[in-house]
């Protein structure tokens, strides 16, 4: 009888767990939400798991123990890819032995991890991922790993194999060694001057198994973790660390968007951490905005002569964000020319404009044409079928959609011939905030500079103008920035490494001052020419042409520039160094990678080195864009110096995520791990890919 009860209870428990597991797969959720491990990225304590978080999830973490402090940023770039950037503070080592260079600052190191999902979890099969830790650095924690995870009710089980740092316990025979002898030993050190990906070390040398389990307690904020790791800490950068046990344990407490972690490592060390979680994909700002105009009880004017042009202009500006430059009224159609200043979403902008036009125009107008301009220059024409639009806007059809009532095309020759804009001539001004930062420098871990860029312009018409900007520093700690490389041996000209001299001068400096001509020269072709003080470090002249069809996934441009280095001693003088720099650039938005843009530029850089610059950008639903770039040139690692080649990251954040009114525009925040002279591009103040953005919006 007792045996029967136990059997029944076991079946009941098994059924409950199976039902829970099945439910998790049905709605694609987990009872145990992935959290950050000590070194960043979804994992247990010291070991990664195969888990991926929701797309766009960003985690900012700080963890601490006796030997290390970690600052990490982990981003779920795609549902199947996680990327983690990390700064490590080694408390047991100095940055250098030269006190005048780094004082008593402890050793800092940068690292980058990536993880890819190979198999998504199903009812029977686990989730499987492969990851690469500390690639492209000096190899502090360089390792590779393959892991599998399977959820079962409130538990999440993990098992993996690690090489490199994660495999130093050497508790398992490297399976690749059985296939080829070259995998039996792992090469040491790193190539070049750091910063390169050492592919020749992948999956080589000793290997070890690791794994663990996470448990979601009945008290929802609390998750418990236990792991068995594959590192024996005999080859740590902090020195050989005592390990009394390969078992580690941790507790994670969740409060709003924060995770607080307490852990016990190696059988002798207590650590703690805090993580802030933020989703770039779903983030939005509450807006105080009028609803789109209703046309259910619309009473349009009887004829074209009765149109109230003032009301039309006011309505388009206040309700659709369209600032008019010109209006052309014909018998059965109207063409309005204007710049969109408020709505980033094309469908919303078009619907709002269409509703105003439908309410302010007579029934005899059967076609609305909205020519969107940028800087006074026509970019796109949106043709709206008035009858179909009104039907959809009044919800008269079951399947009527606003998007089915209009098409976007390039402005026709007729649109351009009759364009006589108002409001594009005269003075203009703006103020923008700037913020630059540097992590992990020898003088101080964090250097920063912030202030205002005050811009002004005078435009003669939509084609000609003069533009300038002043950079005003309001706060910084660059007085600590005293490192120069004047005596460093290099065959490359000093095109960027005078940065200290440029930023430590006057608090108010001339940033740019240049003249520009720009025009649409043919169908889908735009061109510009410019000259003057083009950026902080260079002056010169240049020209650019760009081919960009409307709503195309492809664009192509060519630019050529002759530049001379500006003096850092005053705003007007020039040094002797000059160069010709320019690129042929292809811009591609691949369909198999949603909301991404890949830009490949081939040509000559400022230091006269030749090569390519590759830029990868990912846009989330909120409008936030994150990107990374790298330049590969004929300059050797020795010529380039520390870092081996130019690379960097950036984030572009829409302005309207910070304000309660709709607005266009965005701010860009760069992060360059190490800036040297090779692979450096001219920071052109006027770029056609940005000016022509309305033709195929991406970063707007």
C-alpha positions as CSV (number, residue, x, y, z in Angstrom):
1,X,0.0,0.0,0.0
2,X,2.8,2.4,0.9
3,X,4.6,1.5,-2.3
4,X,1.5,2.2,-4.3
5,X,1.2,5.7,-2.6
6,X,4.8,6.4,-3.3
7,X,4.4,5.4,-7.0
8,X,1.3,7.6,-7.3
9,X,3.1,10.5,-5.6
10,X,6.1,10.1,-7.9
11,X,3.9,10.0,-11.0
12,X,2.1,13.1,-9.7
13,X,5.4,15.0,-9.2
14,X,6.7,13.8,-12.6
15,X,3.5,14.9,-14.3
16,X,3.6,18.3,-12.6
17,X,7.2,18.9,-13.6
18,X,6.5,17.7,-17.2
19,X,3.5,19.9,-17.4
20,X,5.6,22.9,-16.2
21,X,8.3,22.1,-18.6
22,X,5.8,21.8,-21.5
23,X,4.2,25.1,-20.5
24,X,7.6,26.8,-20.5
25,X,8.1,25.7,-24.1
26,X,4.6,26.7,-25.1
27,X,5.0,30.3,-24.1
28,X,8.7,30.5,-24.5
29,X,9.4,31.5,-20.9
30,X,11.5,30.1,-18.1
31,X,10.7,29.7,-14.4
32,X,14.4,30.7,-13.8
33,X,15.2,33.9,-15.5
34,X,18.8,34.1,-16.7
35,X,21.1,36.3,-14.6
36,X,24.6,37.5,-14.9
37,X,27.7,35.6,-13.8
38,X,30.7,37.2,-12.2
39,X,32.5,38.1,-15.4
40,X,29.3,39.2,-17.3
41,X,27.0,37.3,-19.6
42,X,24.2,34.9,-18.8
43,X,25.6,32.2,-16.5
44,X,25.9,30.8,-13.0
45,X,28.8,32.2,-10.9
46,X,32.1,31.6,-12.7
47,X,30.7,29.5,-15.6
48,X,28.5,30.4,-18.5
49,X,25.3,28.7,-19.5
50,X,23.7,28.3,-22.9
51,X,20.8,30.7,-22.0
52,X,19.8,33.7,-24.0
53,X,17.8,36.6,-22.7
54,X,15.1,38.6,-24.5
55,X,16.3,40.5,-27.6
56,X,17.6,43.9,-26.7
57,X,18.2,43.1,-23.0
58,X,21.1,45.2,-21.7
59,X,22.8,44.4,-18.4
60,X,25.2,46.7,-16.6
61,X,27.1,44.9,-13.8
62,X,29.7,45.4,-11.1
63,X,31.1,42.5,-9.2
64,X,33.7,42.4,-6.5
65,X,35.9,39.9,-4.6
66,X,39.3,39.8,-3.0
67,X,41.4,39.7,-6.2
68,X,39.2,41.1,-9.0
69,X,36.6,43.8,-9.7
70,X,34.6,43.5,-13.0
71,X,32.6,46.2,-14.8
72,X,30.6,44.6,-17.6
73,X,28.0,45.4,-20.2
74,X,26.2,42.5,-21.7
75,X,23.7,42.9,-24.6
76,X,21.4,40.4,-26.2
77,X,22.0,41.6,-29.8
78,X,19.8,39.0,-31.5
79,X,17.7,36.2,-30.0
80,X,20.6,33.9,-30.8
81,X,23.6,36.1,-30.0
82,X,24.9,37.6,-26.8
83,X,27.8,40.1,-26.6
84,X,29.7,41.1,-23.4
85,X,32.3,43.9,-22.9
86,X,34.3,43.8,-19.7
87,X,36.8,45.8,-17.8
88,X,38.8,44.0,-15.2
89,X,40.6,45.5,-12.2
90,X,43.3,43.2,-10.9
91,X,43.8,44.2,-7.3
92,X,47.0,42.3,-6.8
93,X,48.9,43.9,-9.7
94,X,50.0,47.4,-10.6
95,X,49.2,49.0,-13.9
96,X,52.9,49.5,-14.4
97,X,56.1,49.7,-12.4
98,X,56.7,53.3,-13.5
99,X,55.2,55.6,-10.8
100,X,55.3,58.7,-13.0
101,X,53.3,56.9,-15.7
102,X,50.4,55.2,-13.7
103,X,51.1,56.0,-10.0
104,X,49.6,53.3,-7.7
105,X,46.7,52.4,-10.0
106,X,46.1,48.7,-10.2
107,X,46.2,46.7,-13.5
108,X,43.3,47.1,-15.9
109,X,42.3,45.0,-18.8
110,X,39.6,45.0,-21.5
111,X,37.8,41.9,-22.8
112,X,35.0,41.0,-25.2
113,X,32.9,37.8,-25.1
114,X,30.4,36.5,-27.6
115,X,28.0,33.5,-27.4
116,X,25.8,32.0,-30.1
117,X,22.9,29.6,-29.7
118,X,23.2,26.5,-31.8
119,X,20.0,24.7,-30.8
120,X,16.9,26.1,-29.2
121,X,15.4,24.2,-26.3
122,X,12.4,21.9,-27.1
123,X,10.3,19.6,-24.9
124,X,13.0,16.8,-25.1
125,X,16.2,18.6,-26.3
126,X,18.2,21.1,-24.3
127,X,19.3,24.5,-25.5
128,X,22.9,24.4,-26.8
129,X,25.3,27.3,-27.3
130,X,28.9,27.9,-28.1
131,X,30.8,30.9,-26.7
132,X,34.2,32.6,-26.9
133,X,35.5,34.6,-23.9
134,X,38.0,37.4,-23.9
135,X,38.6,37.4,-27.7
136,X,40.5,40.3,-29.2
137,X,42.3,41.2,-26.0
138,X,45.4,40.2,-24.1
139,X,43.9,36.9,-23.1
140,X,43.4,37.3,-19.3
141,X,40.4,34.9,-19.3
142,X,40.6,33.6,-22.9
143,X,38.5,30.5,-23.3
144,X,35.9,28.7,-25.4
145,X,32.9,26.7,-24.2
146,X,30.1,24.6,-25.3
147,X,27.1,24.3,-23.0
148,X,23.7,22.8,-22.7
149,X,20.7,23.9,-20.6
150,X,17.4,22.2,-19.8
151,X,14.6,23.6,-17.7
152,X,12.5,21.3,-15.5
153,X,9.9,23.1,-13.4
154,X,11.6,25.6,-11.0
155,X,15.0,24.2,-11.9
156,X,17.4,25.0,-14.7
157,X,20.2,22.4,-15.2
158,X,23.4,23.3,-17.1
159,X,26.3,21.2,-18.3
160,X,29.3,22.4,-20.4
161,X,32.8,21.8,-21.5
162,X,35.5,24.6,-21.4
163,X,38.9,25.1,-22.9
164,X,41.5,27.7,-22.0
165,X,40.7,29.5,-18.7
166,X,37.6,27.5,-18.2
167,X,39.5,24.2,-18.7
168,X,42.6,24.5,-16.6
169,X,41.4,21.8,-14.3
170,X,42.2,19.4,-17.2
171,X,39.5,17.0,-15.9
172,X,38.4,15.8,-19.3
173,X,40.2,14.7,-22.4
174,X,40.0,17.3,-25.2
175,X,37.9,15.5,-27.8
176,X,39.5,17.5,-30.6
177,X,42.9,16.2,-29.5
178,X,41.7,12.7,-30.5
179,X,41.1,14.1,-34.0
180,X,44.2,16.1,-34.5
181,X,47.5,16.4,-32.5
182,X,47.6,20.2,-33.0
183,X,44.6,20.5,-30.6
184,X,46.5,18.8,-27.7
185,X,48.5,21.9,-26.7
186,X,47.3,25.4,-26.4
187,X,49.7,28.2,-27.6
188,X,50.5,30.9,-25.1
189,X,50.5,34.7,-25.2
190,X,48.7,36.8,-27.8
191,X,49.5,38.0,-31.3
192,X,50.6,41.5,-32.4
193,X,50.2,44.1,-29.7
194,X,47.0,42.7,-28.3
195,X,43.5,43.3,-29.6
196,X,43.6,40.6,-32.3
197,X,41.4,37.4,-32.3
198,X,43.8,34.5,-31.9
199,X,41.8,31.9,-33.9
200,X,44.8,29.4,-33.7
201,X,44.1,28.9,-30.0
202,X,40.4,28.0,-30.2
203,X,39.5,24.7,-28.6
204,X,43.1,23.7,-28.0
205,X,44.8,22.4,-24.9
206,X,43.3,21.0,-21.7
207,X,39.6,20.8,-21.3
208,X,37.3,20.4,-18.3
209,X,33.6,19.8,-17.6
210,X,31.6,22.3,-15.7
211,X,27.9,22.6,-14.8
212,X,25.4,23.5,-12.2
213,X,21.8,24.2,-11.4
214,X,19.6,27.2,-10.7
215,X,16.5,27.1,-8.5
216,X,13.7,29.6,-8.5
217,X,12.5,29.6,-4.9
218,X,8.8,29.9,-4.0
219,X,9.7,33.5,-3.0
220,X,9.8,35.0,-6.4
221,X,12.6,37.6,-5.9
222,X,15.1,34.9,-4.8
223,X,17.0,32.5,-7.0
224,X,19.7,30.1,-5.8
225,X,22.7,28.8,-7.8
226,X,25.2,26.0,-7.4
227,X,28.0,25.2,-9.8
228,X,31.0,22.9,-10.3
229,X,33.7,24.8,-12.3
230,X,36.5,23.8,-14.6
231,X,39.1,26.3,-13.6
232,X,41.8,25.4,-11.0
233,X,43.2,29.0,-10.7
234,X,46.8,28.0,-11.2
235,X,47.3,30.4,-14.1
236,X,45.4,33.5,-13.0
237,X,46.5,37.0,-13.9
238,X,46.1,37.9,-10.2
239,X,48.5,35.1,-9.3
240,X,48.0,31.5,-8.3
241,X,44.8,31.5,-6.2
242,X,44.0,29.0,-3.5
243,X,41.1,26.8,-4.4
244,X,39.7,24.7,-1.5
245,X,36.7,23.5,-3.6
246,X,35.5,23.6,-7.2
247,X,32.0,24.0,-5.9
248,X,30.6,27.6,-5.8
249,X,27.2,28.9,-4.6
250,X,25.3,32.1,-5.0
251,X,22.0,33.8,-4.2
252,X,20.4,36.4,-6.5
253,X,17.8,38.8,-5.2
254,X,15.7,40.7,-7.8
255,X,14.3,44.1,-7.0
256,X,12.6,46.0,-9.9
257,X,15.3,46.1,-12.6
258,X,18.2,45.3,-10.2
259,X,19.8,42.0,-9.4
260,X,21.8,41.8,-6.1
261,X,24.1,38.8,-5.9
262,X,26.1,37.3,-3.0
263,X,28.4,34.4,-3.8
264,X,30.9,32.0,-2.2
265,X,33.8,30.9,-4.5
266,X,36.6,28.4,-4.3
267,X,35.6,27.3,-0.8
268,X,37.3,30.4,0.7
269,X,36.2,33.7,-1.0
270,X,33.0,35.8,-0.6
271,X,32.0,38.0,-3.5
272,X,29.1,40.3,-4.3
273,X,27.6,42.1,-7.3
274,X,24.9,44.3,-8.6
275,X,23.3,44.3,-12.1
276,X,20.9,46.8,-13.7
277,X,18.8,45.3,-16.4
278,X,17.2,47.4,-19.2
279,X,15.6,46.3,-22.5
280,X,16.5,48.4,-25.5
281,X,13.9,46.8,-27.6
282,X,10.8,47.5,-25.5
283,X,11.8,50.8,-23.9
284,X,9.5,53.7,-24.6
285,X,8.7,57.1,-23.2
286,X,5.2,58.2,-22.3
287,X,4.2,61.0,-24.7
288,X,1.8,63.9,-24.2
289,X,0.5,64.3,-27.7
290,X,-2.7,65.0,-29.5
291,X,-4.4,62.0,-31.1
292,X,-4.4,61.9,-34.9
293,X,-7.2,64.1,-36.3
294,X,-10.6,62.4,-36.8
295,X,-12.2,62.8,-40.2
296,X,-15.4,60.9,-39.5
297,X,-17.4,64.1,-39.4
298,X,-15.1,66.1,-41.6
299,X,-16.5,69.1,-43.4
300,X,-13.9,69.9,-46.1
301,X,-14.1,73.1,-48.2
302,X,-16.2,73.1,-51.4
303,X,-13.4,73.9,-53.8
304,X,-9.7,74.6,-54.1
305,X,-10.3,78.3,-53.9
306,X,-11.8,77.9,-50.4
307,X,-8.7,76.1,-48.9
308,X,-7.5,77.8,-45.8
309,X,-3.7,77.7,-46.4
310,X,-2.9,79.0,-42.9
311,X,-5.0,76.3,-41.2
312,X,-3.5,73.7,-43.5
313,X,0.1,74.8,-42.7
314,X,-0.7,75.1,-38.9
315,X,-2.4,71.7,-38.8
316,X,0.5,69.9,-40.7
317,X,3.0,71.4,-38.3
318,X,1.3,70.9,-35.0
319,X,-0.4,67.6,-35.7
320,X,1.9,65.9,-38.1
321,X,5.3,67.5,-37.4
322,X,5.6,68.6,-41.0
323,X,7.1,72.1,-41.4
324,X,6.0,73.4,-44.9
325,X,8.4,75.0,-47.3
326,X,6.1,75.1,-50.4
327,X,2.5,74.1,-51.5
328,X,1.3,73.5,-55.0
329,X,-2.4,73.1,-55.6
330,X,-3.8,71.7,-58.9
331,X,-7.3,70.7,-59.9
332,X,-7.3,67.1,-58.6
333,X,-4.1,66.9,-56.5
334,X,-2.0,68.8,-54.0
335,X,1.7,68.7,-53.5
336,X,3.1,69.9,-50.1
337,X,6.8,70.2,-49.5
338,X,8.1,70.1,-45.9
339,X,10.5,68.7,-43.3
340,X,9.4,66.1,-40.8
341,X,10.5,67.3,-37.4
342,X,8.6,65.2,-34.9
343,X,7.7,61.6,-35.9
344,X,10.3,58.9,-36.5
345,X,7.8,56.3,-37.5
346,X,7.0,56.6,-41.2
347,X,3.5,55.1,-40.9
348,X,2.5,57.4,-38.1
349,X,3.9,60.5,-39.8
350,X,2.1,59.7,-43.1
351,X,-1.2,58.9,-41.4
352,X,-1.2,62.2,-39.4
353,X,-0.3,64.2,-42.5
354,X,-3.0,62.4,-44.5
355,X,-5.7,63.1,-41.9
356,X,-4.9,66.8,-41.9
357,X,-5.0,66.9,-45.7
358,X,-8.2,65.0,-45.9
359,X,-9.9,67.4,-43.5
360,X,-8.6,70.6,-45.0
361,X,-8.9,69.8,-48.8
362,X,-12.0,69.5,-51.0
363,X,-13.4,66.2,-52.3
364,X,-12.2,67.0,-55.8
365,X,-8.6,66.5,-54.7
366,X,-8.0,62.8,-55.4
367,X,-4.3,62.6,-54.7
368,X,-2.1,64.0,-51.9
369,X,1.6,64.3,-52.6
370,X,3.9,64.8,-49.6
371,X,7.4,65.7,-50.6
372,X,9.6,65.3,-47.5
373,X,12.7,67.5,-47.5
374,X,15.8,67.6,-45.4
375,X,17.7,70.9,-45.1
376,X,15.4,72.2,-47.8
377,X,16.4,69.5,-50.3
378,X,13.6,67.1,-51.6
379,X,14.2,63.5,-50.5
380,X,11.0,61.4,-51.0
381,X,7.5,61.8,-52.4
382,X,4.7,60.0,-50.7
383,X,1.7,59.5,-53.0
384,X,-1.6,59.1,-51.1
385,X,-4.8,57.9,-52.8
386,X,-7.2,60.3,-51.1
387,X,-10.3,58.1,-51.5
388,X,-8.6,54.9,-50.2
389,X,-7.0,56.8,-47.4
390,X,-10.3,58.3,-46.2
391,X,-11.9,54.9,-46.2
392,X,-9.1,53.4,-44.1
393,X,-8.9,56.4,-41.8
394,X,-12.7,56.1,-41.1
395,X,-12.3,52.3,-40.6
396,X,-14.9,51.7,-43.3
397,X,-13.4,48.4,-44.5
398,X,-12.7,45.3,-42.5
399,X,-9.3,44.9,-44.0
400,X,-8.4,48.5,-44.9
401,X,-4.9,49.5,-43.9
402,X,-3.4,52.9,-44.0
403,X,-0.2,51.4,-45.5
404,X,-2.1,50.2,-48.5
405,X,-3.2,53.7,-49.5
406,X,0.1,55.3,-50.3
407,X,3.5,54.6,-52.0
408,X,6.9,56.2,-51.5
409,X,8.9,57.2,-54.6
410,X,11.8,59.5,-55.5
411,X,10.7,63.1,-56.2
412,X,9.8,63.4,-59.9
413,X,11.2,66.0,-62.3
414,X,7.8,67.8,-61.9
415,X,8.2,67.9,-58.1
416,X,11.6,69.4,-58.4
417,X,10.7,71.8,-61.2
418,X,7.9,73.4,-59.3
419,X,9.7,73.5,-55.9
420,X,10.1,77.1,-54.8
421,X,10.8,76.8,-51.1
422,X,10.3,79.4,-48.4
423,X,12.0,79.3,-45.0
424,X,15.2,77.6,-46.0
425,X,17.2,80.8,-46.4
426,X,18.7,82.7,-43.5
427,X,20.3,82.1,-40.1
428,X,19.9,79.0,-38.0
429,X,21.3,77.9,-34.7
430,X,21.3,75.0,-32.3
431,X,22.9,73.7,-29.1
432,X,23.9,70.1,-28.6
433,X,25.4,68.3,-25.6
434,X,28.5,66.2,-26.1
435,X,30.2,63.7,-23.8
436,X,33.4,61.8,-24.4
437,X,34.9,59.2,-22.1
438,X,37.8,56.9,-21.8
439,X,38.1,53.7,-19.6
440,X,41.2,52.0,-18.4
441,X,43.8,54.6,-18.9
442,X,47.1,54.7,-17.0
443,X,46.4,58.0,-15.2
444,X,42.9,57.1,-14.1
445,X,40.4,54.4,-14.8
446,X,37.7,56.8,-16.0
447,X,38.4,60.0,-17.9
448,X,35.6,62.1,-19.1
449,X,34.8,65.4,-20.8
450,X,31.3,67.0,-21.3
451,X,29.9,70.3,-22.6
452,X,28.0,72.0,-25.3
453,X,28.4,72.3,-29.1
454,X,27.0,75.6,-30.2
455,X,26.2,75.5,-33.9
456,X,25.2,78.2,-36.3
457,X,24.5,78.4,-40.0
458,X,23.6,80.7,-42.9
459,X,21.9,79.2,-45.9
460,X,21.6,81.1,-49.2
461,X,19.1,78.5,-50.5
462,X,18.5,74.8,-50.4
463,X,21.9,74.2,-52.1
464,X,24.4,76.6,-50.6
465,X,25.3,77.3,-47.0
466,X,27.9,78.2,-44.4
467,X,28.1,76.2,-41.2
468,X,30.1,76.3,-38.0
469,X,30.3,75.2,-34.4
470,X,32.0,76.0,-31.1
471,X,32.9,73.3,-28.6
472,X,32.5,74.5,-25.0
473,X,33.8,72.3,-22.2
474,X,31.8,72.5,-19.0
475,X,33.3,69.7,-17.0
476,X,36.1,67.2,-17.3
477,X,38.9,65.5,-15.5
478,X,41.4,65.5,-18.4
479,X,43.8,67.4,-16.3
480,X,44.9,63.8,-15.2
481,X,45.6,63.0,-18.8
482,X,49.4,63.5,-19.1
483,X,50.5,60.5,-21.2
484,X,52.1,61.3,-24.5
485,X,53.8,59.0,-27.0
486,X,56.1,61.6,-28.7
487,X,59.1,59.3,-28.4
488,X,57.3,56.2,-29.4
489,X,58.7,54.6,-32.6
490,X,56.2,54.4,-35.4
491,X,56.2,54.8,-39.1
492,X,52.7,56.3,-39.0
493,X,52.1,60.1,-39.0
494,X,50.6,61.5,-35.7
495,X,47.0,62.0,-37.0
496,X,45.1,61.2,-33.8
497,X,47.6,60.7,-31.0
498,X,47.9,64.4,-30.3
499,X,44.5,64.0,-28.7
500,X,45.8,65.2,-25.3
501,X,47.1,68.4,-26.9
502,X,43.7,69.1,-28.6
503,X,41.4,68.5,-25.7
504,X,43.5,70.1,-22.9
505,X,43.7,73.5,-24.6
506,X,41.1,76.2,-24.3
507,X,37.7,75.4,-22.8
508,X,36.1,77.1,-25.8
509,X,37.4,76.1,-29.2
510,X,36.4,76.3,-32.9
511,X,35.1,72.9,-33.8
512,X,34.1,73.4,-37.4
513,X,33.7,76.2,-39.9
514,X,33.0,75.3,-43.6
515,X,31.0,76.1,-46.7
516,X,28.9,73.5,-48.5
517,X,27.1,72.9,-51.8
518,X,24.6,70.0,-52.0
519,X,22.0,68.9,-54.6
520,X,20.1,66.1,-56.1
521,X,22.0,65.5,-59.4
522,X,20.0,62.7,-60.9
523,X,17.4,60.1,-60.0
524,X,18.6,58.4,-56.8
525,X,21.9,60.4,-56.9
526,X,23.0,63.1,-54.5
527,X,26.2,65.1,-54.4
528,X,28.0,67.6,-52.3
529,X,31.2,69.6,-52.1
530,X,32.6,71.3,-49.0
531,X,35.6,73.1,-47.6
532,X,37.0,74.7,-44.4
533,X,37.7,73.6,-40.9
534,X,36.1,70.1,-41.2
535,X,36.8,68.7,-37.7
536,X,38.8,69.3,-34.5
537,X,42.1,68.1,-36.0
538,X,41.8,68.6,-39.8
539,X,40.9,71.3,-42.3
540,X,40.5,70.8,-46.1
541,X,38.2,70.4,-49.0
542,X,36.2,67.4,-50.2
543,X,33.4,66.1,-52.3
544,X,31.0,63.1,-52.1
545,X,28.4,61.4,-54.3
546,X,25.8,58.9,-53.1
547,X,23.4,56.5,-54.9
548,X,20.4,55.8,-52.6
549,X,17.1,54.6,-54.0
550,X,14.0,55.1,-51.9
551,X,13.4,52.4,-49.3
552,X,16.2,50.3,-50.7
553,X,18.3,48.0,-48.6
554,X,21.4,49.1,-50.5
555,X,23.3,52.4,-51.0
556,X,26.7,53.3,-52.5
557,X,28.8,56.3,-52.0
558,X,32.3,57.7,-52.9
559,X,34.1,60.6,-51.1
560,X,37.5,62.2,-51.7
561,X,39.2,64.8,-49.5
562,X,42.4,66.8,-49.3
563,X,43.1,67.7,-45.7
564,X,45.8,69.4,-43.7
565,X,46.3,69.0,-39.9
566,X,45.0,71.8,-37.7
567,X,47.2,73.4,-35.1
568,X,46.4,72.5,-31.5
569,X,48.0,75.8,-30.4
570,X,45.3,78.0,-31.8
571,X,42.1,77.6,-33.8
572,X,43.2,79.0,-37.1
573,X,46.8,77.8,-37.9
574,X,47.7,74.6,-39.7
575,X,50.6,72.2,-39.4
576,X,52.6,71.0,-42.4
577,X,51.1,67.5,-42.5
578,X,48.6,66.9,-45.3
579,X,46.9,63.9,-46.9
580,X,44.5,62.7,-49.5
581,X,41.9,60.5,-47.9
582,X,38.7,59.0,-49.3
583,X,36.6,55.9,-49.6
584,X,34.2,53.9,-51.7
585,X,31.4,52.8,-49.3
586,X,28.7,50.2,-49.7
587,X,25.7,50.3,-47.2
588,X,23.7,47.1,-46.9
589,X,20.7,46.1,-44.8
590,X,20.6,42.3,-45.1
591,X,17.1,40.8,-44.9
592,X,18.4,37.8,-42.9
593,X,19.5,40.1,-40.1
594,X,16.5,42.3,-39.3
595,X,17.1,45.9,-38.5
596,X,20.8,45.9,-39.2
597,X,23.1,47.8,-41.5
598,X,26.6,46.8,-42.6
599,X,28.8,49.5,-44.1
600,X,32.1,48.6,-45.8
601,X,34.5,51.5,-46.7
602,X,37.6,50.8,-48.8
603,X,40.2,53.5,-49.4
604,X,43.0,55.6,-47.9
605,X,42.9,56.7,-44.2
606,X,44.3,59.9,-42.6
607,X,47.8,58.3,-42.0
608,X,47.9,57.3,-45.7
609,X,47.5,53.7,-44.7
610,X,45.2,51.8,-47.1
611,X,42.5,49.2,-46.2
612,X,38.8,48.8,-45.2
613,X,36.6,49.9,-42.4
614,X,33.7,47.7,-41.5
615,X,30.8,49.1,-39.5
616,X,28.0,47.0,-38.1
617,X,24.9,48.6,-36.6
618,X,21.8,47.1,-35.0
619,X,18.5,49.0,-34.5
620,X,16.0,48.1,-31.8
621,X,12.3,48.8,-31.8
622,X,12.8,51.7,-29.4
623,X,15.0,53.4,-32.0
624,X,18.2,52.8,-30.0
625,X,21.1,51.8,-32.3
626,X,24.2,50.0,-31.1
627,X,27.2,49.5,-33.4
628,X,30.8,48.4,-33.7
629,X,33.5,49.1,-36.2
630,X,37.0,47.9,-37.1
631,X,39.6,49.1,-39.6
632,X,42.0,46.7,-41.2
633,X,44.9,48.4,-43.1
634,X,48.3,47.7,-44.5
635,X,49.8,49.2,-41.3
636,X,51.4,46.4,-39.3
637,X,50.6,45.7,-35.7
638,X,54.0,47.1,-34.7
639,X,53.3,50.3,-36.7
640,X,49.9,50.6,-35.1
641,X,51.0,49.9,-31.5
642,X,48.9,48.7,-28.6
643,X,45.6,47.3,-29.8
644,X,47.0,46.2,-33.2
645,X,44.2,47.9,-35.2
646,X,41.5,50.5,-34.8
647,X,38.2,49.3,-33.3
648,X,35.3,50.9,-31.4
649,X,31.7,50.8,-30.3
650,X,28.9,53.3,-30.2
651,X,25.3,53.8,-29.2
652,X,22.8,56.1,-30.8
653,X,19.8,57.1,-28.6
654,X,16.8,58.9,-30.0
655,X,16.0,62.3,-28.4
656,X,12.3,61.5,-27.9
657,X,13.2,58.7,-25.4
658,X,14.0,61.5,-23.0
659,X,11.2,64.0,-23.6
660,X,7.4,63.7,-23.5
661,X,6.8,65.4,-26.9
662,X,7.5,63.6,-30.2
663,X,10.8,64.7,-31.7
664,X,13.4,63.6,-34.2
665,X,17.2,63.5,-33.7
666,X,19.5,61.4,-31.7
667,X,22.7,61.5,-29.7
668,X,25.7,59.3,-30.3
669,X,27.9,58.1,-27.5
670,X,31.2,56.4,-28.7
671,X,33.6,54.1,-26.9
672,X,37.0,53.6,-28.4
673,X,39.1,51.2,-26.3
674,X,42.5,52.5,-27.7
675,X,42.9,55.3,-30.2
676,X,46.1,55.2,-32.3
677,X,47.1,56.6,-35.7
678,X,46.3,53.7,-38.1
679,X,42.9,53.1,-39.6
680,X,41.6,56.6,-38.7
681,X,38.9,58.2,-40.9
682,X,38.2,61.9,-41.3
683,X,35.2,63.0,-39.2
684,X,33.4,64.7,-42.1
685,X,30.8,67.2,-40.7
686,X,28.5,66.6,-43.6
687,X,27.7,63.1,-44.8
688,X,25.2,62.2,-47.5
689,X,24.1,59.0,-45.8
690,X,22.8,61.1,-42.9
691,X,21.4,63.9,-44.9
692,X,19.5,61.5,-47.2
693,X,18.1,59.5,-44.2
694,X,14.4,60.1,-45.1
695,X,14.9,58.0,-48.3
696,X,15.5,54.9,-46.2
697,X,15.4,55.6,-42.5
698,X,17.6,53.6,-40.2
699,X,19.0,55.6,-37.3
700,X,16.2,58.1,-37.1
